[in-house]
Each structure stands twice: as C-alpha cells, then as structure tokens.
Amino acid sequence: METQHLVQDLGRFDVKLFTLGGTPITVWDIGFIVVALVALFWFTAFLKRWTARRLAEHTHLDEASQQTLGTLVRYFTLVVGFLVIMQAAGINLTTFHVLAGAIGVGVGFGLQNIVSNFICGLIVMFERPVKVGDRVQVGDVEGSVIEIGARATTVLTLDNVAAIVPNQKLIIEVVKNWQHGSGTWQLRIAVPAKYGSDLDAVRDAMLAVAAASRDVLHDPPPAVRLATLAGGSLGFEMRLQTTLGVTDHPDLVSELNFALMRDLDKRGIALKQ
C-alpha cells in the first residue's frame, strides 16, 4: 500500500508542463536538466584545475599555457556535456535551430560585443600577446594580468584594484607589455636637476642608489639617460629591471627616491622646483 502511494506521489512529477519540438517536458525533465547542468559546471571547473595541474607536473609549459589548455578543455567538455544532457532528457536538438536563429538576431542587435569579446578571448589564449603575470597598459589601465577569462581579462593595478578589461581591447587597441617573454618588470626613476649641476655626479648618484638595492637587477644593468633639456631643468631618467611584482613597485620606487634624495643632498646637487 505504501509503495502504491509512493508511486502515485512520484507520478505527480511526471506531469507535462509544455512541449518542445514535439517532446513533452515534465517536472522530472526540468529537475534532471538543472541537476545535470550544475554537476556539469562543477565537473568542468574541476577538470580545468586538474588539467592545469597535470600539465604542470608532466610538461615544461609555462603557467599561462597550462591555464589556456585547461580553459579550452573546459569549454569543449561544456559543449559536449550540454549536448549529452539534452539528448538524455529526450529533447530533440533540432528544435534548437529556431532558438539559434533568435540568438543570431540578438547578436546582430545587442550581443555582438559579448560574442566579439569571447572570440577575442580565444585569440588571446592562442596567440598569447599577453599572459598571466605580464605587466601591461591598456588605455588608462596599467597593472599585472592575474586572469584571462572568456569575456574579459582581469588586471591588478598599482593601487591593488582589480580592473576588468574586455578582451576586445587587447586585440583592437594598442597594448603596452613590459614583461612579454620575460620574468621582470621595467621601472623608471626621473630626476629634474637644475642647470649647472654636475652631470656625472647626478648619473653616479642614480647608479649608486640602484646598485645598493637588492631588488634591482644588475643584468641587465640600470641605465641613466639625459632625457630632456627643456623647462629650465636637466631631465635625467634611469631605467631599471626588477623581479618584484606590480603591487611592490610603489614601495621600491619610494625606497629608491628616498635614497636618491639623500645621495644628491650629500653631493650638493639641487633639484628643479
């Protein structure tokens, strides 16, 4: 008797809600699809991490390549898994042709930017003009790339703020990349000395300060240039390399400026006001 009541209770969930392409859709079908999609997204996220970890253990690929391949594996699994779930639910996939046509119209009117950013994201992952860890500047945004997603790239700025940059900007706009193909960043220190200052003394002071810092690389060595002569001052510029991350750059620049001001003061060199 209890079994009969249980069957009757379960039968209530087998009620047709609507028809999709000639296929009746019941509460059971909706529940199955929702649970299966949640499981699919969880599995593909796990698969992405597992793939990246296995690549790190058994290949010599860098971190950016590992993440790219892991992301592609996830996208492929999502597509295949979605098709399998729809087929298992008894939904004829040919019924999605009408939906695909509607989406195509939507893309033409309002979704073209989303699709464009997605395609540009794939281009960035394959061509790798930028990769995770690079220090880049896109428009007014400058910082370290911490994530490259399907639609947008996350850049951690010098103020420790995560800026979301649409992938389309990485393709169609001018992108400055200070770390492409290397593990270092370039910094610049500017000194506006007064006319009449000892040129060699200013240069020696800047190089001495850089040499004394353990965070400044000596290969390649720092270089000092007399960049400008305008504005009533001698514009010196020192370029140096460091392995410190972007978030530590302000501290390093401040440390070098403090040391440089003390050294210039000892040498009797005044700066332009």
JOBELRA-V840588 format. One record per helix or strand. SS is the DSSP state (~ for helix, > for strand). FROM is the first residue (numbers start at 1). LEN is the number of residues. If there is no record, write none. Layout:
{{SS/FROM/LEN} {SS/FROM/LEN}}
This chain:
{{~/2/13} {>/16/5} {>/23/4} {~/27/32} {~/63/26} {~/93/35} {>/135/4} {>/141/8} {>/152/6} {>/162/5} {~/167/6} {>/175/3} {>/185/10} {~/199/14} {>/223/6} {>/233/10} {~/246/21} {>/271/1}}
